[in-house]
Amino acid sequence: MPKVLRNRLFQDYKSFVRAYIDDIIIFSKTPEKYLRYIAIVLEILDKVYIYISVLKSFAGYPIVRLLSYIVNGKRVVKTNNRITIFKKIKFLATLDILE
């Protein structure tokens, strides 16, 4: 799903849904809200003829680590894994060493 389309589809629902490339993350504080949010997202996708694969879908996880984020029932938190990894990279002082 193109980024522009993802942003347009879910711009009014940022409080409970995030979309990344081909992943859609729905989160809530209660099971009741979670079911309601799933219905909203499915309705939005249905209106634009986008369908999800049941075989590739997962629901009800209390916490999920996705890309550089941790998603739980309360919030989406960015982790610093990427920053830590880049800080550990040793760069060459000069390109002469490559020859």
mmCIF file as gemmi writes it, N, C-alpha and C atoms, coordinates in Angstrom:
data_model
loop_
_atom_site.group_PDB
_atom_site.id
_atom_site.type_symbol
_atom_site.label_atom_id
_atom_site.label_alt_id
_atom_site.label_comp_id
_atom_site.label_asym_id
_atom_site.label_entity_id
_atom_site.label_seq_id
_atom_site.pdbx_PDB_ins_code
_atom_site.Cartn_x
_atom_site.Cartn_y
_atom_site.Cartn_z
_atom_site.occupancy
_atom_site.B_iso_or_equiv
_atom_site.pdbx_formal_charge
_atom_site.auth_seq_id
_atom_site.auth_asym_id
_atom_site.pdbx_PDB_model_num
ATOM 1 N N . MET Axp A 1 ? 0.851 -1.17 0 1 0 ? 1 A 1
ATOM 2 C CA . MET Axp A 1 ? 0 0 0 1 0 ? 1 A 1
ATOM 3 C C . MET Axp A 1 ? 0.902 1.24 0 1 0 ? 1 A 1
ATOM 4 N N . PRO Axp A 2 ? 0.745 2.128 -0.963 1 0 ? 2 A 1
ATOM 5 C CA . PRO Axp A 2 ? 1.578 3.341 -1.032 1 0 ? 2 A 1
ATOM 6 C C . PRO Axp A 2 ? 1.42 4.222 0.211 1 0 ? 2 A 1
ATOM 7 N N . LYS Axp A 3 ? 2.504 4.888 0.585 1 0 ? 3 A 1
ATOM 8 C CA . LYS Axp A 3 ? 2.523 5.72 1.788 1 0 ? 3 A 1
ATOM 9 C C . LYS Axp A 3 ? 1.443 6.798 1.765 1 0 ? 3 A 1
ATOM 10 N N . VAL Axp A 4 ? 1.25 7.439 0.636 1 0 ? 4 A 1
ATOM 11 C CA . VAL Axp A 4 ? 0.242 8.502 0.53 1 0 ? 4 A 1
ATOM 12 C C . VAL Axp A 4 ? -1.145 7.943 0.844 1 0 ? 4 A 1
ATOM 13 N N . LEU Axp A 5 ? -1.442 6.774 0.316 1 0 ? 5 A 1
ATOM 14 C CA . LEU Axp A 5 ? -2.739 6.148 0.567 1 0 ? 5 A 1
ATOM 15 C C . LEU Axp A 5 ? -2.88 5.77 2.034 1 0 ? 5 A 1
ATOM 16 N N . ARG Axp A 6 ? -1.834 5.191 2.625 1 0 ? 6 A 1
ATOM 17 C CA . ARG Axp A 6 ? -1.878 4.821 4.05 1 0 ? 6 A 1
ATOM 18 C C . ARG Axp A 6 ? -2.165 6.044 4.901 1 0 ? 6 A 1
ATOM 19 N N . ASN Axp A 7 ? -1.44 7.127 4.632 1 0 ? 7 A 1
ATOM 20 C CA . ASN Axp A 7 ? -1.626 8.346 5.42 1 0 ? 7 A 1
ATOM 21 C C . ASN Axp A 7 ? -3.037 8.896 5.275 1 0 ? 7 A 1
ATOM 22 N N . ARG Axp A 8 ? -3.557 8.885 4.065 1 0 ? 8 A 1
ATOM 23 C CA . ARG Axp A 8 ? -4.891 9.414 3.821 1 0 ? 8 A 1
ATOM 24 C C . ARG Axp A 8 ? -5.964 8.539 4.487 1 0 ? 8 A 1
ATOM 25 N N . LEU Axp A 9 ? -5.821 7.24 4.385 1 0 ? 9 A 1
ATOM 26 C CA . LEU Axp A 9 ? -6.831 6.335 4.936 1 0 ? 9 A 1
ATOM 27 C C . LEU Axp A 9 ? -6.94 6.427 6.45 1 0 ? 9 A 1
ATOM 28 N N . PHE Axp A 10 ? -5.799 6.53 7.12 1 0 ? 10 A 1
ATOM 29 C CA . PHE Axp A 10 ? -5.806 6.431 8.578 1 0 ? 10 A 1
ATOM 30 C C . PHE Axp A 10 ? -5.489 7.736 9.303 1 0 ? 10 A 1
ATOM 31 N N . GLN Axp A 11 ? -5.493 8.858 8.597 1 0 ? 11 A 1
ATOM 32 C CA . GLN Axp A 11 ? -5.115 10.123 9.229 1 0 ? 11 A 1
ATOM 33 C C . GLN Axp A 11 ? -6.021 10.511 10.395 1 0 ? 11 A 1
ATOM 34 N N . ASP Axp A 12 ? -7.283 10.139 10.359 1 0 ? 12 A 1
ATOM 35 C CA . ASP Axp A 12 ? -8.204 10.482 11.447 1 0 ? 12 A 1
ATOM 36 C C . ASP Axp A 12 ? -8.175 9.468 12.586 1 0 ? 12 A 1
ATOM 37 N N . TYR Axp A 13 ? -7.34 8.442 12.469 1 0 ? 13 A 1
ATOM 38 C CA . TYR Axp A 13 ? -7.353 7.351 13.444 1 0 ? 13 A 1
ATOM 39 C C . TYR Axp A 13 ? -5.97 7.097 14.041 1 0 ? 13 A 1
ATOM 40 N N . LYS Axp A 14 ? -5.139 8.108 14.081 1 0 ? 14 A 1
ATOM 41 C CA . LYS Axp A 14 ? -3.774 7.963 14.583 1 0 ? 14 A 1
ATOM 42 C C . LYS Axp A 14 ? -3.723 7.564 16.054 1 0 ? 14 A 1
ATOM 43 N N . SER Axp A 15 ? -4.802 7.766 16.765 1 0 ? 15 A 1
ATOM 44 C CA . SER Axp A 15 ? -4.807 7.427 18.186 1 0 ? 15 A 1
ATOM 45 C C . SER Axp A 15 ? -4.838 5.923 18.431 1 0 ? 15 A 1
ATOM 46 N N . PHE Axp A 16 ? -5.185 5.132 17.404 1 0 ? 16 A 1
ATOM 47 C CA . PHE Axp A 16 ? -5.231 3.681 17.612 1 0 ? 16 A 1
ATOM 48 C C . PHE Axp A 16 ? -4.747 2.833 16.444 1 0 ? 16 A 1
ATOM 49 N N . VAL Axp A 17 ? -4.268 3.443 15.382 1 0 ? 17 A 1
ATOM 50 C CA . VAL Axp A 17 ? -3.785 2.641 14.25 1 0 ? 17 A 1
ATOM 51 C C . VAL Axp A 17 ? -2.526 3.26 13.646 1 0 ? 17 A 1
ATOM 52 N N . ARG Axp A 18 ? -1.588 2.386 13.274 1 0 ? 18 A 1
ATOM 53 C CA . ARG Axp A 18 ? -0.389 2.789 12.545 1 0 ? 18 A 1
ATOM 54 C C . ARG Axp A 18 ? -0.25 1.847 11.355 1 0 ? 18 A 1
ATOM 55 N N . ALA Axp A 19 ? 0.19 2.377 10.236 1 0 ? 19 A 1
ATOM 56 C CA . ALA Axp A 19 ? 0.386 1.552 9.041 1 0 ? 19 A 1
ATOM 57 C C . ALA Axp A 19 ? 1.803 1.763 8.527 1 0 ? 19 A 1
ATOM 58 N N . TYR Axp A 20 ? 2.504 0.664 8.293 1 0 ? 20 A 1
ATOM 59 C CA . TYR Axp A 20 ? 3.87 0.684 7.778 1 0 ? 20 A 1
ATOM 60 C C . TYR Axp A 20 ? 3.947 -0.275 6.601 1 0 ? 20 A 1
ATOM 61 N N . ILE Axp A 21 ? 4.248 0.228 5.45 1 0 ? 21 A 1
ATOM 62 C CA . ILE Axp A 21 ? 4.392 -0.553 4.221 1 0 ? 21 A 1
ATOM 63 C C . ILE Axp A 21 ? 3.218 -1.508 4.06 1 0 ? 21 A 1
ATOM 64 N N . ASP Axp A 22 ? 3.338 -2.747 4.522 1 0 ? 22 A 1
ATOM 65 C CA . ASP Axp A 22 ? 2.211 -3.673 4.389 1 0 ? 22 A 1
ATOM 66 C C . ASP Axp A 22 ? 1.75 -4.207 5.743 1 0 ? 22 A 1
ATOM 67 N N . ASP Axp A 23 ? 2.07 -3.491 6.813 1 0 ? 23 A 1
ATOM 68 C CA . ASP Axp A 23 ? 1.629 -3.869 8.157 1 0 ? 23 A 1
ATOM 69 C C . ASP Axp A 23 ? 0.697 -2.803 8.71 1 0 ? 23 A 1
ATOM 70 N N . ILE Axp A 24 ? -0.372 -3.248 9.337 1 0 ? 24 A 1
ATOM 71 C CA . ILE Axp A 24 ? -1.301 -2.338 10.006 1 0 ? 24 A 1
ATOM 72 C C . ILE Axp A 24 ? -1.357 -2.768 11.462 1 0 ? 24 A 1
ATOM 73 N N . ILE Axp A 25 ? -1.042 -1.847 12.365 1 0 ? 25 A 1
ATOM 74 C CA . ILE Axp A 25 ? -1.023 -2.129 13.789 1 0 ? 25 A 1
ATOM 75 C C . ILE Axp A 25 ? -2.193 -1.397 14.432 1 0 ? 25 A 1
ATOM 76 N N . ILE Axp A 26 ? -3.024 -2.142 15.151 1 0 ? 26 A 1
ATOM 77 C CA . ILE Axp A 26 ? -4.169 -1.562 15.855 1 0 ? 26 A 1
ATOM 78 C C . ILE Axp A 26 ? -3.938 -1.813 17.34 1 0 ? 26 A 1
ATOM 79 N N . PHE Axp A 27 ? -4.082 -0.775 18.155 1 0 ? 27 A 1
ATOM 80 C CA . PHE Axp A 27 ? -3.852 -0.943 19.587 1 0 ? 27 A 1
ATOM 81 C C . PHE Axp A 27 ? -4.927 -0.222 20.381 1 0 ? 27 A 1
ATOM 82 N N . SER Axp A 28 ? -5.206 -0.738 21.588 1 0 ? 28 A 1
ATOM 83 C CA . SER Axp A 28 ? -6.222 -0.13 22.447 1 0 ? 28 A 1
ATOM 84 C C . SER Axp A 28 ? -5.971 -0.522 23.896 1 0 ? 28 A 1
ATOM 85 N N . LYS Axp A 29 ? -6.671 0.145 24.794 1 0 ? 29 A 1
ATOM 86 C CA . LYS Axp A 29 ? -6.524 -0.139 26.219 1 0 ? 29 A 1
ATOM 87 C C . LYS Axp A 29 ? -7.467 -1.233 26.697 1 0 ? 29 A 1
ATOM 88 N N . THR Axp A 30 ? -8.527 -1.495 25.953 1 0 ? 30 A 1
ATOM 89 C CA . THR Axp A 30 ? -9.488 -2.524 26.377 1 0 ? 30 A 1
ATOM 90 C C . THR Axp A 30 ? -9.827 -3.446 25.211 1 0 ? 30 A 1
ATOM 91 N N . PRO Axp A 31 ? -10.21 -4.68 25.511 1 0 ? 31 A 1
ATOM 92 C CA . PRO Axp A 31 ? -10.62 -5.602 24.438 1 0 ? 31 A 1
ATOM 93 C C . PRO Axp A 31 ? -11.828 -5.092 23.649 1 0 ? 31 A 1
ATOM 94 N N . GLU Axp A 32 ? -12.744 -4.422 24.319 1 0 ? 32 A 1
ATOM 95 C CA . GLU Axp A 32 ? -13.937 -3.9 23.646 1 0 ? 32 A 1
ATOM 96 C C . GLU Axp A 32 ? -13.564 -2.847 22.605 1 0 ? 32 A 1
ATOM 97 N N . LYS Axp A 33 ? -12.694 -1.932 22.996 1 0 ? 33 A 1
ATOM 98 C CA . LYS Axp A 33 ? -12.249 -0.903 22.046 1 0 ? 33 A 1
ATOM 99 C C . LYS Axp A 33 ? -11.454 -1.533 20.913 1 0 ? 33 A 1
ATOM 100 N N . TYR Axp A 34 ? -10.659 -2.547 21.244 1 0 ? 34 A 1
ATOM 101 C CA . TYR Axp A 34 ? -9.848 -3.226 20.237 1 0 ? 34 A 1
ATOM 102 C C . TYR Axp A 34 ? -10.739 -3.804 19.144 1 0 ? 34 A 1
ATOM 103 N N . LEU Axp A 35 ? -11.813 -4.469 19.524 1 0 ? 35 A 1
ATOM 104 C CA . LEU Axp A 35 ? -12.741 -5.035 18.537 1 0 ? 35 A 1
ATOM 105 C C . LEU Axp A 35 ? -13.397 -3.937 17.706 1 0 ? 35 A 1
ATOM 106 N N . ARG Axp A 36 ? -13.746 -2.835 18.347 1 0 ? 36 A 1
ATOM 107 C CA . ARG Axp A 36 ? -14.348 -1.71 17.626 1 0 ? 36 A 1
ATOM 108 C C . ARG Axp A 36 ? -13.352 -1.119 16.623 1 0 ? 36 A 1
ATOM 109 N N . TYR Axp A 37 ? -12.103 -0.97 17.043 1 0 ? 37 A 1
ATOM 110 C CA . TYR Axp A 37 ? -11.074 -0.418 16.163 1 0 ? 37 A 1
ATOM 111 C C . TYR Axp A 37 ? -10.798 -1.337 14.976 1 0 ? 37 A 1
ATOM 112 N N . ILE Axp A 38 ? -10.784 -2.64 15.213 1 0 ? 38 A 1
ATOM 113 C CA . ILE Axp A 38 ? -10.6 -3.591 14.112 1 0 ? 38 A 1
ATOM 114 C C . ILE Axp A 38 ? -11.716 -3.418 13.089 1 0 ? 38 A 1
ATOM 115 N N . ALA Axp A 39 ? -12.939 -3.293 13.573 1 0 ? 39 A 1
ATOM 116 C CA . ALA Axp A 39 ? -14.084 -3.111 12.667 1 0 ? 39 A 1
ATOM 117 C C . ALA Axp A 39 ? -13.936 -1.829 11.849 1 0 ? 39 A 1
ATOM 118 N N . ILE Axp A 40 ? -13.481 -0.758 12.479 1 0 ? 40 A 1
ATOM 119 C CA . ILE Axp A 40 ? -13.292 0.517 11.771 1 0 ? 40 A 1
ATOM 120 C C . ILE Axp A 40 ? -12.239 0.367 10.677 1 0 ? 40 A 1
ATOM 121 N N . VAL Axp A 41 ? -11.107 -0.238 11.008 1 0 ? 41 A 1
ATOM 122 C CA . VAL Axp A 41 ? -10.024 -0.409 10.032 1 0 ? 41 A 1
ATOM 123 C C . VAL Axp A 41 ? -10.479 -1.296 8.877 1 0 ? 41 A 1
ATOM 124 N N . LEU Axp A 42 ? -11.158 -2.386 9.178 1 0 ? 42 A 1
ATOM 125 C CA . LEU Axp A 42 ? -11.638 -3.276 8.114 1 0 ? 42 A 1
ATOM 126 C C . LEU Axp A 42 ? -12.643 -2.568 7.208 1 0 ? 42 A 1
ATOM 127 N N . GLU Axp A 43 ? -13.481 -1.735 7.793 1 0 ? 43 A 1
ATOM 128 C CA . GLU Axp A 43 ? -14.453 -0.977 6.997 1 0 ? 43 A 1
ATOM 129 C C . GLU Axp A 43 ? -13.742 0.015 6.065 1 0 ? 43 A 1
ATOM 130 N N . ILE Axp A 44 ? -12.727 0.686 6.583 1 0 ? 44 A 1
ATOM 131 C CA . ILE Axp A 44 ? -11.95 1.631 5.768 1 0 ? 44 A 1
ATOM 132 C C . ILE Axp A 44 ? -11.3 0.902 4.598 1 0 ? 44 A 1
ATOM 133 N N . LEU Axp A 45 ? -10.673 -0.223 4.88 1 0 ? 45 A 1
ATOM 134 C CA . LEU Axp A 45 ? -10 -0.993 3.828 1 0 ? 45 A 1
ATOM 135 C C . LEU Axp A 45 ? -10.994 -1.526 2.803 1 0 ? 45 A 1
ATOM 136 N N . ASP Axp A 46 ? -12.138 -1.964 3.278 1 0 ? 46 A 1
ATOM 137 C CA . ASP Axp A 46 ? -13.166 -2.498 2.376 1 0 ? 46 A 1
ATOM 138 C C . ASP Axp A 46 ? -13.659 -1.429 1.395 1 0 ? 46 A 1
ATOM 139 N N . LYS Axp A 47 ? -13.78 -0.196 1.869 1 0 ? 47 A 1
ATOM 140 C CA . LYS Axp A 47 ? -14.26 0.894 1.009 1 0 ? 47 A 1
ATOM 141 C C . LYS Axp A 47 ? -13.331 1.17 -0.169 1 0 ? 47 A 1
ATOM 142 N N . VAL Axp A 48 ? -12.043 0.87 0.006 1 0 ? 48 A 1
ATOM 143 C CA . VAL Axp A 48 ? -11.079 1.111 -1.077 1 0 ? 48 A 1
ATOM 144 C C . VAL Axp A 48 ? -10.605 -0.204 -1.707 1 0 ? 48 A 1
ATOM 145 N N . TYR Axp A 49 ? -11.357 -1.255 -1.448 1 0 ? 49 A 1
ATOM 146 C CA . TYR Axp A 49 ? -11.095 -2.575 -2.044 1 0 ? 49 A 1
ATOM 147 C C . TYR Axp A 49 ? -9.714 -3.134 -1.703 1 0 ? 49 A 1
ATOM 148 N N . ILE Axp A 50 ? -9.303 -2.913 -0.465 1 0 ? 50 A 1
ATOM 149 C CA . ILE Axp A 50 ? -8.064 -3.516 0.032 1 0 ? 50 A 1
ATOM 150 C C . ILE Axp A 50 ? -8.467 -4.582 1.039 1 0 ? 50 A 1
ATOM 151 N N . TYR Axp A 51 ? -7.938 -5.774 0.841 1 0 ? 51 A 1
ATOM 152 C CA . TYR Axp A 51 ? -8.304 -6.89 1.708 1 0 ? 51 A 1
ATOM 153 C C . TYR Axp A 51 ? -7.063 -7.46 2.369 1 0 ? 51 A 1
ATOM 154 N N . ILE Axp A 52 ? -7.235 -7.961 3.58 1 0 ? 52 A 1
ATOM 155 C CA . ILE Axp A 52 ? -6.103 -8.531 4.303 1 0 ? 52 A 1
ATOM 156 C C . ILE Axp A 52 ? -6.172 -10.049 4.26 1 0 ? 52 A 1
ATOM 157 N N . SER Axp A 53 ? -5.025 -10.662 4.413 1 0 ? 53 A 1
ATOM 158 C CA . SER Axp A 53 ? -4.94 -12.118 4.444 1 0 ? 53 A 1
ATOM 159 C C . SER Axp A 53 ? -5.125 -12.595 5.881 1 0 ? 53 A 1
ATOM 160 N N . VAL Axp A 54 ? -6.089 -13.459 6.085 1 0 ? 54 A 1
ATOM 161 C CA . VAL Axp A 54 ? -6.325 -14.01 7.417 1 0 ? 54 A 1
ATOM 162 C C . VAL Axp A 54 ? -5.104 -14.814 7.868 1 0 ? 54 A 1
ATOM 163 N N . LEU Axp A 55 ? -4.465 -15.498 6.944 1 0 ? 55 A 1
ATOM 164 C CA . LEU Axp A 55 ? -3.297 -16.314 7.28 1 0 ? 55 A 1
ATOM 165 C C . LEU Axp A 55 ? -2.108 -15.483 7.754 1 0 ? 55 A 1
ATOM 166 N N . LYS Axp A 56 ? -2.054 -14.214 7.346 1 0 ? 56 A 1
ATOM 167 C CA . LYS Axp A 56 ? -0.945 -13.343 7.732 1 0 ? 56 A 1
ATOM 168 C C . LYS Axp A 56 ? -1.333 -12.371 8.843 1 0 ? 56 A 1
ATOM 169 N N . SER Axp A 57 ? -2.512 -12.555 9.422 1 0 ? 57 A 1
ATOM 170 C CA . SER Axp A 57 ? -3.005 -11.632 10.442 1 0 ? 57 A 1
ATOM 171 C C . SER Axp A 57 ? -2.815 -12.216 11.838 1 0 ? 57 A 1
ATOM 172 N N . PHE Axp A 58 ? -2.498 -11.345 12.768 1 0 ? 58 A 1
ATOM 173 C CA . PHE Axp A 58 ? -2.317 -11.741 14.155 1 0 ? 58 A 1
ATOM 174 C C . PHE Axp A 58 ? -3.092 -10.755 15.017 1 0 ? 58 A 1
ATOM 175 N N . ALA Axp A 59 ? -3.768 -11.259 16.038 1 0 ? 59 A 1
ATOM 176 C CA . ALA Axp A 59 ? -4.58 -10.372 16.879 1 0 ? 59 A 1
ATOM 177 C C . ALA Axp A 59 ? -4.422 -10.751 18.346 1 0 ? 59 A 1
ATOM 178 N N . GLY Axp A 60 ? -4.6 -9.766 19.189 1 0 ? 60 A 1
ATOM 179 C CA . GLY Axp A 60 ? -4.656 -9.998 20.617 1 0 ? 60 A 1
ATOM 180 C C . GLY Axp A 60 ? -3.33 -10.07 21.348 1 0 ? 60 A 1
ATOM 181 N N . TYR Axp A 61 ? -2.248 -9.647 20.733 1 0 ? 61 A 1
ATOM 182 C CA . TYR Axp A 61 ? -0.964 -9.663 21.425 1 0 ? 61 A 1
ATOM 183 C C . TYR Axp A 61 ? -0.928 -8.538 22.457 1 0 ? 61 A 1
ATOM 184 N N . PRO Axp A 62 ? -0.5 -8.816 23.692 1 0 ? 62 A 1
ATOM 185 C CA . PRO Axp A 62 ? -0.441 -7.751 24.698 1 0 ? 62 A 1
ATOM 186 C C . PRO Axp A 62 ? 0.672 -6.747 24.415 1 0 ? 62 A 1
ATOM 187 N N . ILE Axp A 63 ? 1.742 -7.208 23.752 1 0 ? 63 A 1
ATOM 188 C CA . ILE Axp A 63 ? 2.841 -6.313 23.401 1 0 ? 63 A 1
ATOM 189 C C . ILE Axp A 63 ? 3.504 -6.84 22.127 1 0 ? 63 A 1
ATOM 190 N N . VAL Axp A 64 ? 3.882 -5.909 21.247 1 0 ? 64 A 1
ATOM 191 C CA . VAL Axp A 64 ? 4.495 -6.28 19.974 1 0 ? 64 A 1
ATOM 192 C C . VAL Axp A 64 ? 5.695 -5.379 19.726 1 0 ? 64 A 1
ATOM 193 N N . ARG Axp A 65 ? 6.799 -5.979 19.287 1 0 ? 65 A 1
ATOM 194 C CA . ARG Axp A 65 ? 7.969 -5.207 18.857 1 0 ? 65 A 1
ATOM 195 C C . ARG Axp A 65 ? 7.948 -5.226 17.337 1 0 ? 65 A 1
ATOM 196 N N . LEU Axp A 66 ? 7.842 -4.053 16.739 1 0 ? 66 A 1
ATOM 197 C CA . LEU Axp A 66 ? 7.758 -3.951 15.287 1 0 ? 66 A 1
ATOM 198 C C . LEU Axp A 66 ? 8.68 -2.844 14.811 1 0 ? 66 A 1
ATOM 199 N N . LEU Axp A 67 ? 9.568 -3.2 13.901 1 0 ? 67 A 1
ATOM 200 C CA . LEU Axp A 67 ? 10.578 -2.265 13.415 1 0 ? 67 A 1
ATOM 201 C C . LEU Axp A 67 ? 11.296 -1.683 14.623 1 0 ? 67 A 1
ATOM 202 N N . SER Axp A 68 ? 11.27 -0.398 14.823 1 0 ? 68 A 1
ATOM 203 C CA . SER Axp A 68 ? 11.942 0.182 15.987 1 0 ? 68 A 1
ATOM 204 C C . SER Axp A 68 ? 10.922 0.717 16.992 1 0 ? 68 A 1
ATOM 205 N N . TYR Axp A 69 ? 9.778 0.039 17.088 1 0 ? 69 A 1
ATOM 206 C CA . TYR Axp A 69 ? 8.715 0.455 17.999 1 0 ? 69 A 1
ATOM 207 C C . TYR Axp A 69 ? 8.277 -0.704 18.885 1 0 ? 69 A 1
ATOM 208 N N . ILE Axp A 70 ? 7.802 -0.367 20.073 1 0 ? 70 A 1
ATOM 209 C CA . ILE Axp A 70 ? 7.128 -1.324 20.936 1 0 ? 70 A 1
ATOM 210 C C . ILE Axp A 70 ? 5.698 -0.83 21.063 1 0 ? 70 A 1
ATOM 211 N N . VAL Axp A 71 ? 4.752 -1.703 20.741 1 0 ? 71 A 1
ATOM 212 C CA . VAL Axp A 71 ? 3.331 -1.349 20.779 1 0 ? 71 A 1
ATOM 213 C C . VAL Axp A 71 ? 2.681 -2.179 21.871 1 0 ? 71 A 1
ATOM 214 N N . ASN Axp A 72 ? 1.999 -1.501 22.799 1 0 ? 72 A 1
ATOM 215 C CA . ASN Axp A 72 ? 1.214 -2.217 23.8 1 0 ? 72 A 1
ATOM 216 C C . ASN Axp A 72 ? -0.145 -1.546 23.903 1 0 ? 72 A 1
ATOM 217 N N . GLY Axp A 73 ? -0.941 -1.948 24.848 1 0 ? 73 A 1
ATOM 218 C CA . GLY Axp A 73 ? -2.284 -1.413 24.964 1 0 ? 73 A 1
ATOM 219 C C . GLY Axp A 73 ? -2.354 0.06 25.309 1 0 ? 73 A 1
ATOM 220 N N . LYS Axp A 74 ? -1.272 0.606 25.808 1 0 ? 74 A 1
ATOM 221 C CA . LYS Axp A 74 ? -1.295 1.992 26.257 1 0 ? 74 A 1
ATOM 222 C C . LYS Axp A 74 ? -0.693 2.976 25.266 1 0 ? 74 A 1
ATOM 223 N N . ARG Axp A 75 ? 0.319 2.531 24.517 1 0 ? 75 A 1
ATOM 224 C CA . ARG Axp A 75 ? 1.006 3.495 23.658 1 0 ? 75 A 1
ATOM 225 C C . ARG Axp A 75 ? 1.926 2.809 22.658 1 0 ? 75 A 1
ATOM 226 N N . VAL Axp A 76 ? 2.488 3.636 21.788 1 0 ? 76 A 1
ATOM 227 C CA . VAL Axp A 76 ? 3.515 3.212 20.84 1 0 ? 76 A 1
ATOM 228 C C . VAL Axp A 76 ? 4.792 3.93 21.258 1 0 ? 76 A 1
ATOM 229 N N . VAL Axp A 77 ? 5.841 3.166 21.532 1 0 ? 77 A 1
ATOM 230 C CA . VAL Axp A 77 ? 7.091 3.74 22.016 1 0 ? 77 A 1
ATOM 231 C C . VAL Axp A 77 ? 8.211 3.426 21.033 1 0 ? 77 A 1
ATOM 232 N N . LYS Axp A 78 ? 8.964 4.436 20.653 1 0 ? 78 A 1
ATOM 233 C CA . LYS Axp A 78 ? 10.107 4.243 19.751 1 0 ? 78 A 1
ATOM 234 C C . LYS Axp A 78 ? 11.292 3.747 20.57 1 0 ? 78 A 1
ATOM 235 N N . THR Axp A 79 ? 11.929 2.689 20.09 1 0 ? 79 A 1
ATOM 236 C CA . THR Axp A 79 ? 13.125 2.18 20.753 1 0 ? 79 A 1
ATOM 237 C C . THR Axp A 79 ? 14.354 2.819 20.122 1 0 ? 79 A 1
ATOM 238 N N . ASN Axp A 80 ? 15.461 2.713 20.798 1 0 ? 80 A 1
ATOM 239 C CA . ASN Axp A 80 ? 16.699 3.319 20.301 1 0 ? 80 A 1
ATOM 240 C C . ASN Axp A 80 ? 17.632 2.295 19.679 1 0 ? 80 A 1
ATOM 241 N N . ASN Axp A 81 ? 17.131 1.127 19.309 1 0 ? 81 A 1
ATOM 242 C CA . ASN Axp A 81 ? 17.987 0.072 18.763 1 0 ? 81 A 1
ATOM 243 C C . ASN Axp A 81 ? 18.803 0.542 17.574 1 0 ? 81 A 1
ATOM 244 N N . ARG Axp A 82 ? 18.185 1.223 16.645 1 0 ? 82 A 1
ATOM 245 C CA . ARG Axp A 82 ? 18.903 1.673 15.448 1 0 ? 82 A 1
ATOM 246 C C . ARG Axp A 82 ? 19.994 2.668 15.798 1 0 ? 82 A 1
ATOM 247 N N . ILE Axp A 83 ? 19.689 3.58 16.683 1 0 ? 83 A 1
ATOM 248 C CA . ILE Axp A 83 ? 20.672 4.587 17.08 1 0 ? 83 A 1
ATOM 249 C C . ILE Axp A 83 ? 21.868 3.909 17.728 1 0 ? 83 A 1
ATOM 250 N N . THR Axp A 84 ? 21.625 2.96 18.616 1 0 ? 84 A 1
ATOM 251 C CA . THR Axp A 84 ? 22.696 2.244 19.297 1 0 ? 84 A 1
ATOM 252 C C . THR Axp A 84 ? 23.576 1.505 18.304 1 0 ? 84 A 1
ATOM 253 N N . ILE Axp A 85 ? 22.982 0.843 17.347 1 0 ? 85 A 1
ATOM 254 C CA . ILE Axp A 85 ? 23.739 0.098 16.341 1 0 ? 85 A 1
ATOM 255 C C . ILE Axp A 85 ? 24.614 1.037 15.513 1 0 ? 85 A 1
ATOM 256 N N . PHE Axp A 86 ? 24.058 2.157 15.068 1 0 ? 86 A 1
ATOM 257 C CA . PHE Axp A 86 ? 24.838 3.096 14.261 1 0 ? 86 A 1
ATOM 258 C C . PHE Axp A 86 ? 25.986 3.717 15.063 1 0 ? 86 A 1
ATOM 259 N N . LYS Axp A 87 ? 25.799 3.922 16.347 1 0 ? 87 A 1
ATOM 260 C CA . LYS Axp A 87 ? 26.866 4.485 17.174 1 0 ? 87 A 1
ATOM 261 C C . LYS Axp A 87 ? 28.049 3.528 17.292 1 0 ? 87 A 1
ATOM 262 N N . LYS Axp A 88 ? 27.796 2.228 17.154 1 0 ? 88 A 1
ATOM 263 C CA . LYS Axp A 88 ? 28.855 1.226 17.293 1 0 ? 88 A 1
ATOM 264 C C . LYS Axp A 88 ? 29.648 1.004 16.006 1 0 ? 88 A 1
ATOM 265 N N . ILE Axp A 89 ? 29.171 1.522 14.885 1 0 ? 89 A 1
ATOM 266 C CA . ILE Axp A 89 ? 29.862 1.322 13.61 1 0 ? 89 A 1
ATOM 267 C C . ILE Axp A 89 ? 31.182 2.092 13.61 1 0 ? 89 A 1
ATOM 268 N N . LYS Axp A 90 ? 32.245 1.4 13.219 1 0 ? 90 A 1
ATOM 269 C CA . LYS Axp A 90 ? 33.566 2.029 13.124 1 0 ? 90 A 1
ATOM 270 C C . LYS Axp A 90 ? 33.804 2.415 11.667 1 0 ? 90 A 1
ATOM 271 N N . PHE Axp A 91 ? 33.989 3.684 11.427 1 0 ? 91 A 1
ATOM 272 C CA . PHE Axp A 91 ? 34.241 4.183 10.082 1 0 ? 91 A 1
ATOM 273 C C . PHE Axp A 91 ? 35.743 4.371 9.876 1 0 ? 91 A 1
ATOM 274 N N . LEU Axp A 92 ? 36.171 4.185 8.648 1 0 ? 92 A 1
ATOM 275 C CA . LEU Axp A 92 ? 37.577 4.362 8.306 1 0 ? 92 A 1
ATOM 276 C C . LEU Axp A 92 ? 37.953 5.841 8.368 1 0 ? 92 A 1
ATOM 277 N N . ALA Axp A 93 ? 39.167 6.096 8.835 1 0 ? 93 A 1
ATOM 278 C CA . ALA Axp A 93 ? 39.635 7.479 8.909 1 0 ? 93 A 1
ATOM 279 C C . ALA Axp A 93 ? 39.91 8.028 7.516 1 0 ? 93 A 1
ATOM 280 N N . THR Axp A 94 ? 40.463 7.175 6.651 1 0 ? 94 A 1
ATOM 281 C CA . THR Axp A 94 ? 40.722 7.577 5.267 1 0 ? 94 A 1
ATOM 282 C C . THR Axp A 94 ? 40.359 6.425 4.34 1 0 ? 94 A 1
ATOM 283 N N . LEU Axp A 95 ? 40.183 6.744 3.072 1 0 ? 95 A 1
ATOM 284 C CA . LEU Axp A 95 ? 39.853 5.711 2.09 1 0 ? 95 A 1
ATOM 285 C C . LEU Axp A 95 ? 41.088 4.955 1.608 1 0 ? 95 A 1
ATOM 286 N N . ASP Axp A 96 ? 42.278 5.412 1.963 1 0 ? 96 A 1
ATOM 287 C CA . ASP Axp A 96 ? 43.52 4.74 1.562 1 0 ? 96 A 1
ATOM 288 C C . ASP Axp A 96 ? 43.56 3.298 2.073 1 0 ? 96 A 1
ATOM 289 N N . ILE Axp A 97 ? 42.955 3.051 3.189 1 0 ? 97 A 1
ATOM 290 C CA . ILE Axp A 97 ? 42.96 1.718 3.789 1 0 ? 97 A 1
ATOM 291 C C . ILE Axp A 97 ? 42.24 0.71 2.892 1 0 ? 97 A 1
ATOM 292 N N . LEU Axp A 98 ? 41.306 1.162 2.09 1 0 ? 98 A 1
ATOM 293 C CA . LEU Axp A 98 ? 40.547 0.271 1.215 1 0 ? 98 A 1
ATOM 294 C C . LEU Axp A 98 ? 41.373 -0.261 0.054 1 0 ? 98 A 1
ATOM 295 N N . GLU Axp A 99 ? 42.443 0.418 -0.312 1 0 ? 99 A 1
ATOM 296 C CA . GLU Axp A 99 ? 43.241 0.025 -1.485 1 0 ? 99 A 1
ATOM 297 C C . GLU Axp A 99 ? 44.166 -1.12 -1.21 1 0 ? 99 A 1
